[in-house]
Amino acid sequence: MKALKVLLISLAALVAAMIVIPLTILAGLFVWLKLTEETDEEEMELDDAV
């Protein structure tokens, strides 16, 4: 019974990791995109001024 409980807990942790890790990566990419998007706009404004 104890082995079954350990197996279920490890399976639940694995499923949680499979959900959380990709969401964290996507959130990081989204933040990076937003940060680089702002700097790209500033560079474009500088190019237009030149």
CHARMM-style PDB file with segment names, atoms N, HN, CA, C and O in Angstrom:
ATOM      1  N   MET     1       0.833  -1.199   0.000  1.00  0.00      PROA
ATOM      2  CA  MET     1       0.000   0.000   0.000  1.00  0.00      PROA
ATOM      3  C   MET     1       0.877   1.261   0.000  1.00  0.00      PROA
ATOM      4  O   MET     1       0.566   2.252  -0.661  1.00  0.00      PROA
ATOM      5  N   LYS     2       1.980   1.197   0.758  1.00  0.00      PROA
ATOM      6  HN  LYS     2       2.233   0.392   1.294  1.00  0.00      PROA
ATOM      7  CA  LYS     2       2.860   2.358   0.834  1.00  0.00      PROA
ATOM      8  C   LYS     2       3.523   2.621  -0.523  1.00  0.00      PROA
ATOM      9  O   LYS     2       3.710   3.771  -0.920  1.00  0.00      PROA
ATOM     10  N   ALA     3       3.875   1.536  -1.226  1.00  0.00      PROA
ATOM     11  HN  ALA     3       3.723   0.602  -0.903  1.00  0.00      PROA
ATOM     12  CA  ALA     3       4.498   1.695  -2.545  1.00  0.00      PROA
ATOM     13  C   ALA     3       3.519   2.336  -3.525  1.00  0.00      PROA
ATOM     14  O   ALA     3       3.915   3.158  -4.351  1.00  0.00      PROA
ATOM     15  N   LEU     4       2.252   1.966  -3.435  1.00  0.00      PROA
ATOM     16  HN  LEU     4       1.930   1.298  -2.763  1.00  0.00      PROA
ATOM     17  CA  LEU     4       1.232   2.545  -4.313  1.00  0.00      PROA
ATOM     18  C   LEU     4       1.078   4.042  -4.041  1.00  0.00      PROA
ATOM     19  O   LEU     4       0.932   4.840  -4.966  1.00  0.00      PROA
ATOM     20  N   LYS     5       1.112   4.408  -2.762  1.00  0.00      PROA
ATOM     21  HN  LYS     5       1.231   3.760  -2.010  1.00  0.00      PROA
ATOM     22  CA  LYS     5       0.994   5.820  -2.390  1.00  0.00      PROA
ATOM     23  C   LYS     5       2.180   6.622  -2.931  1.00  0.00      PROA
ATOM     24  O   LYS     5       2.004   7.723  -3.453  1.00  0.00      PROA
ATOM     25  N   VAL     6       3.381   6.069  -2.806  1.00  0.00      PROA
ATOM     26  HN  VAL     6       3.524   5.175  -2.382  1.00  0.00      PROA
ATOM     27  CA  VAL     6       4.580   6.741  -3.315  1.00  0.00      PROA
ATOM     28  C   VAL     6       4.496   6.873  -4.829  1.00  0.00      PROA
ATOM     29  O   VAL     6       4.862   7.907  -5.387  1.00  0.00      PROA
ATOM     30  N   LEU     7       4.014   5.826  -5.494  1.00  0.00      PROA
ATOM     31  HN  LEU     7       3.717   4.986  -5.041  1.00  0.00      PROA
ATOM     32  CA  LEU     7       3.873   5.847  -6.948  1.00  0.00      PROA
ATOM     33  C   LEU     7       2.874   6.914  -7.394  1.00  0.00      PROA
ATOM     34  O   LEU     7       3.127   7.644  -8.352  1.00  0.00      PROA
ATOM     35  N   LEU     8       1.751   7.001  -6.704  1.00  0.00      PROA
ATOM     36  HN  LEU     8       1.546   6.408  -5.926  1.00  0.00      PROA
ATOM     37  CA  LEU     8       0.743   8.001  -7.060  1.00  0.00      PROA
ATOM     38  C   LEU     8       1.259   9.421  -6.822  1.00  0.00      PROA
ATOM     39  O   LEU     8       0.998  10.318  -7.623  1.00  0.00      PROA
ATOM     40  N   ILE     9       1.983   9.624  -5.736  1.00  0.00      PROA
ATOM     41  HN  ILE     9       2.195   8.895  -5.085  1.00  0.00      PROA
ATOM     42  CA  ILE     9       2.534  10.956  -5.443  1.00  0.00      PROA
ATOM     43  C   ILE     9       3.565  11.348  -6.493  1.00  0.00      PROA
ATOM     44  O   ILE     9       3.588  12.490  -6.952  1.00  0.00      PROA
ATOM     45  N   SER    10       4.416  10.401  -6.869  1.00  0.00      PROA
ATOM     46  HN  SER    10       4.398   9.474  -6.495  1.00  0.00      PROA
ATOM     47  CA  SER    10       5.427  10.714  -7.884  1.00  0.00      PROA
ATOM     48  C   SER    10       4.780  10.966  -9.241  1.00  0.00      PROA
ATOM     49  O   SER    10       5.241  11.823  -9.995  1.00  0.00      PROA
ATOM     50  N   LEU    11       3.717  10.231  -9.558  1.00  0.00      PROA
ATOM     51  HN  LEU    11       3.343   9.535  -8.945  1.00  0.00      PROA
ATOM     52  CA  LEU    11       2.998  10.451 -10.811  1.00  0.00      PROA
ATOM     53  C   LEU    11       2.335  11.831 -10.816  1.00  0.00      PROA
ATOM     54  O   LEU    11       2.368  12.533 -11.827  1.00  0.00      PROA
ATOM     55  N   ALA    12       1.740  12.215  -9.696  1.00  0.00      PROA
ATOM     56  HN  ALA    12       1.713  11.645  -8.875  1.00  0.00      PROA
ATOM     57  CA  ALA    12       1.114  13.531  -9.591  1.00  0.00      PROA
ATOM     58  C   ALA    12       2.160  14.641  -9.723  1.00  0.00      PROA
ATOM     59  O   ALA    12       1.902  15.665 -10.357  1.00  0.00      PROA
ATOM     60  N   ALA    13       3.329  14.443  -9.131  1.00  0.00      PROA
ATOM     61  HN  ALA    13       3.538  13.611  -8.617  1.00  0.00      PROA
ATOM     62  CA  ALA    13       4.399  15.437  -9.237  1.00  0.00      PROA
ATOM     63  C   ALA    13       4.883  15.551 -10.675  1.00  0.00      PROA
ATOM     64  O   ALA    13       5.178  16.649 -11.148  1.00  0.00      PROA
ATOM     65  N   LEU    14       4.966  14.426 -11.371  1.00  0.00      PROA
ATOM     66  HN  LEU    14       4.727  13.535 -10.987  1.00  0.00      PROA
ATOM     67  CA  LEU    14       5.397  14.434 -12.767  1.00  0.00      PROA
ATOM     68  C   LEU    14       4.396  15.180 -13.646  1.00  0.00      PROA
ATOM     69  O   LEU    14       4.786  15.984 -14.493  1.00  0.00      PROA
ATOM     70  N   VAL    15       3.111  14.914 -13.445  1.00  0.00      PROA
ATOM     71  HN  VAL    15       2.794  14.261 -12.757  1.00  0.00      PROA
ATOM     72  CA  VAL    15       2.074  15.598 -14.226  1.00  0.00      PROA
ATOM     73  C   VAL    15       2.093  17.094 -13.927  1.00  0.00      PROA
ATOM     74  O   VAL    15       1.960  17.909 -14.840  1.00  0.00      PROA
ATOM     75  N   ALA    16       2.256  17.460 -12.665  1.00  0.00      PROA
ATOM     76  HN  ALA    16       2.364  16.799 -11.923  1.00  0.00      PROA
ATOM     77  CA  ALA    16       2.319  18.876 -12.298  1.00  0.00      PROA
ATOM     78  C   ALA    16       3.518  19.546 -12.956  1.00  0.00      PROA
ATOM     79  O   ALA    16       3.411  20.676 -13.432  1.00  0.00      PROA
ATOM     80  N   ALA    17       4.657  18.863 -12.988  1.00  0.00      PROA
ATOM     81  HN  ALA    17       4.744  17.945 -12.601  1.00  0.00      PROA
ATOM     82  CA  ALA    17       5.853  19.426 -13.620  1.00  0.00      PROA
ATOM     83  C   ALA    17       5.647  19.582 -15.124  1.00  0.00      PROA
ATOM     84  O   ALA    17       6.109  20.557 -15.716  1.00  0.00      PROA
ATOM     85  N   MET    18       4.953  18.624 -15.743  1.00  0.00      PROA
ATOM     86  HN  MET    18       4.577  17.832 -15.261  1.00  0.00      PROA
ATOM     87  CA  MET    18       4.702  18.703 -17.185  1.00  0.00      PROA
ATOM     88  C   MET    18       3.793  19.882 -17.533  1.00  0.00      PROA
ATOM     89  O   MET    18       3.822  20.380 -18.658  1.00  0.00      PROA
ATOM     90  N   ILE    19       2.992  20.325 -16.574  1.00  0.00      PROA
ATOM     91  HN  ILE    19       2.968  19.920 -15.659  1.00  0.00      PROA
ATOM     92  CA  ILE    19       2.116  21.476 -16.813  1.00  0.00      PROA
ATOM     93  C   ILE    19       2.829  22.781 -16.462  1.00  0.00      PROA
ATOM     94  O   ILE    19       2.756  23.751 -17.217  1.00  0.00      PROA
ATOM     95  N   VAL    20       3.514  22.809 -15.325  1.00  0.00      PROA
ATOM     96  HN  VAL    20       3.574  22.021 -14.711  1.00  0.00      PROA
ATOM     97  CA  VAL    20       4.110  24.046 -14.810  1.00  0.00      PROA
ATOM     98  C   VAL    20       5.321  24.481 -15.628  1.00  0.00      PROA
ATOM     99  O   VAL    20       5.464  25.668 -15.923  1.00  0.00      PROA
ATOM    100  N   ILE    21       6.195  23.551 -15.999  1.00  0.00      PROA
ATOM    101  HN  ILE    21       6.080  22.587 -15.760  1.00  0.00      PROA
ATOM    102  CA  ILE    21       7.436  23.924 -16.688  1.00  0.00      PROA
ATOM    103  C   ILE    21       7.165  24.589 -18.043  1.00  0.00      PROA
ATOM    104  O   ILE    21       7.733  25.650 -18.301  1.00  0.00      PROA
ATOM    105  N   PRO    22       6.324  24.019 -18.925  1.00  0.00      PROA
ATOM    106  CA  PRO    22       6.055  24.718 -20.190  1.00  0.00      PROA
ATOM    107  C   PRO    22       5.372  26.073 -19.994  1.00  0.00      PROA
ATOM    108  O   PRO    22       5.651  27.020 -20.729  1.00  0.00      PROA
ATOM    109  N   LEU    23       4.482  26.168 -19.009  1.00  0.00      PROA
ATOM    110  HN  LEU    23       4.255  25.399 -18.412  1.00  0.00      PROA
ATOM    111  CA  LEU    23       3.839  27.459 -18.750  1.00  0.00      PROA
ATOM    112  C   LEU    23       4.858  28.494 -18.291  1.00  0.00      PROA
ATOM    113  O   LEU    23       4.769  29.660 -18.676  1.00  0.00      PROA
ATOM    114  N   THR    24       5.816  28.088 -17.481  1.00  0.00      PROA
ATOM    115  HN  THR    24       5.889  27.141 -17.168  1.00  0.00      PROA
ATOM    116  CA  THR    24       6.874  28.994 -17.032  1.00  0.00      PROA
ATOM    117  C   THR    24       7.730  29.447 -18.206  1.00  0.00      PROA
ATOM    118  O   THR    24       8.088  30.620 -18.307  1.00  0.00      PROA
ATOM    119  N   ILE    25       8.055  28.510 -19.093  1.00  0.00      PROA
ATOM    120  HN  ILE    25       7.764  27.557 -19.011  1.00  0.00      PROA
ATOM    121  CA  ILE    25       8.853  28.861 -20.278  1.00  0.00      PROA
ATOM    122  C   ILE    25       8.084  29.839 -21.160  1.00  0.00      PROA
ATOM    123  O   ILE    25       8.651  30.822 -21.638  1.00  0.00      PROA
ATOM    124  N   LEU    26       6.795  29.575 -21.378  1.00  0.00      PROA
ATOM    125  HN  LEU    26       6.335  28.777 -20.990  1.00  0.00      PROA
ATOM    126  CA  LEU    26       5.990  30.474 -22.209  1.00  0.00      PROA
ATOM    127  C   LEU    26       5.867  31.854 -21.574  1.00  0.00      PROA
ATOM    128  O   LEU    26       5.922  32.864 -22.274  1.00  0.00      PROA
ATOM    129  N   ALA    27       5.703  31.904 -20.260  1.00  0.00      PROA
ATOM    130  HN  ALA    27       5.658  31.083 -19.691  1.00  0.00      PROA
ATOM    131  CA  ALA    27       5.620  33.195 -19.577  1.00  0.00      PROA
ATOM    132  C   ALA    27       6.934  33.964 -19.721  1.00  0.00      PROA
ATOM    133  O   ALA    27       6.928  35.175 -19.939  1.00  0.00      PROA
ATOM    134  N   GLY    28       8.047  33.264 -19.600  1.00  0.00      PROA
ATOM    135  HN  GLY    28       8.053  32.280 -19.422  1.00  0.00      PROA
ATOM    136  CA  GLY    28       9.347  33.911 -19.768  1.00  0.00      PROA
ATOM    137  C   GLY    28       9.543  34.438 -21.176  1.00  0.00      PROA
ATOM    138  O   GLY    28      10.054  35.541 -21.366  1.00  0.00      PROA
ATOM    139  N   LEU    29       9.134  33.648 -22.168  1.00  0.00      PROA
ATOM    140  HN  LEU    29       8.718  32.752 -22.013  1.00  0.00      PROA
ATOM    141  CA  LEU    29       9.251  34.099 -23.557  1.00  0.00      PROA
ATOM    142  C   LEU    29       8.356  35.308 -23.818  1.00  0.00      PROA
ATOM    143  O   LEU    29       8.738  36.222 -24.550  1.00  0.00      PROA
ATOM    144  N   PHE    30       7.161  35.310 -23.217  1.00  0.00      PROA
ATOM    145  HN  PHE    30       6.851  34.567 -22.623  1.00  0.00      PROA
ATOM    146  CA  PHE    30       6.240  36.425 -23.400  1.00  0.00      PROA
ATOM    147  C   PHE    30       6.820  37.707 -22.808  1.00  0.00      PROA
ATOM    148  O   PHE    30       6.750  38.771 -23.424  1.00  0.00      PROA
ATOM    149  N   VAL    31       7.393  37.597 -21.611  1.00  0.00      PROA
ATOM    150  HN  VAL    31       7.450  36.733 -21.111  1.00  0.00      PROA
ATOM    151  CA  VAL    31       8.009  38.768 -20.974  1.00  0.00      PROA
ATOM    152  C   VAL    31       9.191  39.249 -21.807  1.00  0.00      PROA
ATOM    153  O   VAL    31       9.354  40.450 -22.020  1.00  0.00      PROA
ATOM    154  N   TRP    32      10.021  38.310 -22.280  1.00  0.00      PROA
ATOM    155  HN  TRP    32       9.889  37.334 -22.107  1.00  0.00      PROA
ATOM    156  CA  TRP    32      11.174  38.670 -23.108  1.00  0.00      PROA
ATOM    157  C   TRP    32      10.716  39.364 -24.392  1.00  0.00      PROA
ATOM    158  O   TRP    32      11.327  40.340 -24.827  1.00  0.00      PROA
ATOM    159  N   LEU    33       9.650  38.863 -24.987  1.00  0.00      PROA
ATOM    160  HN  LEU    33       9.153  38.071 -24.634  1.00  0.00      PROA
ATOM    161  CA  LEU    33       9.120  39.465 -26.208  1.00  0.00      PROA
ATOM    162  C   LEU    33       8.645  40.890 -25.942  1.00  0.00      PROA
ATOM    163  O   LEU    33       8.920  41.797 -26.728  1.00  0.00      PROA
ATOM    164  N   LYS    34       7.932  41.085 -24.836  1.00  0.00      PROA
ATOM    165  HN  LYS    34       7.708  40.348 -24.198  1.00  0.00      PROA
ATOM    166  CA  LYS    34       7.448  42.425 -24.506  1.00  0.00      PROA
ATOM    167  C   LYS    34       8.609  43.382 -24.242  1.00  0.00      PROA
ATOM    168  O   LYS    34       8.560  44.540 -24.657  1.00  0.00      PROA
ATOM    169  N   LEU    35       9.649  42.913 -23.561  1.00  0.00      PROA
ATOM    170  HN  LEU    35       9.689  41.972 -23.224  1.00  0.00      PROA
ATOM    171  CA  LEU    35      10.794  43.779 -23.267  1.00  0.00      PROA
ATOM    172  C   LEU    35      11.552  44.130 -24.540  1.00  0.00      PROA
ATOM    173  O   LEU    35      11.954  45.279 -24.721  1.00  0.00      PROA
ATOM    174  N   THR    36      11.749  43.161 -25.420  1.00  0.00      PROA
ATOM    175  HN  THR    36      11.422  42.228 -25.273  1.00  0.00      PROA
ATOM    176  CA  THR    36      12.491  43.435 -26.651  1.00  0.00      PROA
ATOM    177  C   THR    36      11.646  44.237 -27.628  1.00  0.00      PROA
ATOM    178  O   THR    36      12.183  44.987 -28.442  1.00  0.00      PROA
ATOM    179  N   GLU    37      10.328  44.085 -27.555  1.00  0.00      PROA
ATOM    180  HN  GLU    37       9.891  43.476 -26.893  1.00  0.00      PROA
ATOM    181  CA  GLU    37       9.445  44.836 -28.448  1.00  0.00      PROA
ATOM    182  C   GLU    37       9.572  46.334 -28.173  1.00  0.00      PROA
ATOM    183  O   GLU    37       9.589  47.140 -29.103  1.00  0.00      PROA
ATOM    184  N   GLU    38       9.661  46.703 -26.892  1.00  0.00      PROA
ATOM    185  HN  GLU    38       9.647  46.048 -26.136  1.00  0.00      PROA
ATOM    186  CA  GLU    38       9.792  48.115 -26.538  1.00  0.00      PROA
ATOM    187  C   GLU    38      11.121  48.675 -27.032  1.00  0.00      PROA
ATOM    188  O   GLU    38      11.165  49.796 -27.539  1.00  0.00      PROA
ATOM    189  N   THR    39      12.186  47.925 -26.893  1.00  0.00      PROA
ATOM    190  HN  THR    39      12.150  47.015 -26.481  1.00  0.00      PROA
ATOM    191  CA  THR    39      13.486  48.424 -27.341  1.00  0.00      PROA
ATOM    192  C   THR    39      13.525  48.515 -28.865  1.00  0.00      PROA
ATOM    193  O   THR    39      14.169  49.410 -29.413  1.00  0.00      PROA
ATOM    194  N   ASP    40      12.843  47.597 -29.556  1.00  0.00      PROA
ATOM    195  HN  ASP    40      12.320  46.870 -29.111  1.00  0.00      PROA
ATOM    196  CA  ASP    40      12.791  47.661 -31.016  1.00  0.00      PROA
ATOM    197  C   ASP    40      12.087  48.933 -31.475  1.00  0.00      PROA
ATOM    198  O   ASP    40      12.509  49.567 -32.442  1.00  0.00      PROA
ATOM    199  N   GLU    41      11.011  49.306 -30.781  1.00  0.00      PROA
ATOM    200  HN  GLU    41      10.668  48.792 -29.995  1.00  0.00      PROA
ATOM    201  CA  GLU    41      10.294  50.523 -31.151  1.00  0.00      PROA
ATOM    202  C   GLU    41      11.173  51.751 -30.943  1.00  0.00      PROA
ATOM    203  O   GLU    41      11.154  52.677 -31.754  1.00  0.00      PROA
ATOM    204  N   GLU    42      11.944  51.759 -29.857  1.00  0.00      PROA
ATOM    205  HN  GLU    42      11.959  51.007 -29.198  1.00  0.00      PROA
ATOM    206  CA  GLU    42      12.834  52.891 -29.606  1.00  0.00      PROA
ATOM    207  C   GLU    42      13.902  52.977 -30.686  1.00  0.00      PROA
ATOM    208  O   GLU    42      14.245  54.074 -31.127  1.00  0.00      PROA
ATOM    209  N   GLU    43      14.430  51.846 -31.114  1.00  0.00      PROA
ATOM    210  HN  GLU    43      14.152  50.955 -30.755  1.00  0.00      PROA
ATOM    211  CA  GLU    43      15.437  51.849 -32.173  1.00  0.00      PROA
ATOM    212  C   GLU    43      14.833  52.339 -33.483  1.00  0.00      PROA
ATOM    213  O   GLU    43      15.490  53.050 -34.243  1.00  0.00      PROA
ATOM    214  N   MET    44      13.580  51.962 -33.750  1.00  0.00      PROA
ATOM    215  HN  MET    44      13.046  51.385 -33.133  1.00  0.00      PROA
ATOM    216  CA  MET    44      12.917  52.409 -34.975  1.00  0.00      PROA
ATOM    217  C   MET    44      12.745  53.930 -34.960  1.00  0.00      PROA
ATOM    218  O   MET    44      12.947  54.597 -35.975  1.00  0.00      PROA
ATOM    219  N   GLU    45      12.368  54.469 -33.793  1.00  0.00      PROA
ATOM    220  HN  GLU    45      12.203  53.928 -32.969  1.00  0.00      PROA
ATOM    221  CA  GLU    45      12.202  55.913 -33.694  1.00  0.00      PROA
ATOM    222  C   GLU    45      13.534  56.620 -33.939  1.00  0.00      PROA
ATOM    223  O   GLU    45      13.573  57.666 -34.588  1.00  0.00      PROA
ATOM    224  N   LEU    46      14.612  56.055 -33.426  1.00  0.00      PROA
ATOM    225  HN  LEU    46      14.580  55.206 -32.899  1.00  0.00      PROA
ATOM    226  CA  LEU    46      15.927  56.652 -33.651  1.00  0.00      PROA
ATOM    227  C   LEU    46      16.305  56.580 -35.131  1.00  0.00      PROA
ATOM    228  O   LEU    46      16.886  57.523 -35.667  1.00  0.00      PROA
ATOM    229  N   ASP    47      15.981  55.472 -35.792  1.00  0.00      PROA
ATOM    230  HN  ASP    47      15.509  54.705 -35.357  1.00  0.00      PROA
ATOM    231  CA  ASP    47      16.282  55.334 -37.221  1.00  0.00      PROA
ATOM    232  C   ASP    47      15.502  56.358 -38.043  1.00  0.00      PROA
ATOM    233  O   ASP    47      16.024  56.906 -39.014  1.00  0.00      PROA
ATOM    234  N   ASP    48      14.252  56.615 -37.652  1.00  0.00      PROA
ATOM    235  HN  ASP    48      13.829  56.169 -36.863  1.00  0.00      PROA
ATOM    236  CA  ASP    48      13.442  57.586 -38.389  1.00  0.00      PROA
ATOM    237  C   ASP    48      14.001  59.001 -38.225  1.00  0.00      PROA
ATOM    238  O   ASP    48      13.908  59.815 -39.144  1.00  0.00      PROA
ATOM    239  N   ALA    49      14.571  59.292 -37.076  1.00  0.00      PROA
ATOM    240  HN  ALA    49      14.647  58.631 -36.329  1.00  0.00      PROA
ATOM    241  CA  ALA    49      15.092  60.626 -36.819  1.00  0.00      PROA
ATOM    242  C   ALA    49      16.374  60.886 -37.608  1.00  0.00      PROA
ATOM    243  O   ALA    49      16.689  62.033 -37.928  1.00  0.00      PROA
ATOM    244  N   VAL    50      17.098  59.840 -37.914  1.00  0.00      PROA
ATOM    245  HN  VAL    50      16.843  58.909 -37.655  1.00  0.00      PROA
ATOM    246  CA  VAL    50      18.395  60.023 -38.604  1.00  0.00      PROA
ATOM    247  C   VAL    50      18.225  60.266 -40.040  1.00  0.00      PROA
ATOM    248  OT1 VAL    50      19.210  60.438 -40.757  1.00  0.00      PROA
TER     249      VAL     50
END
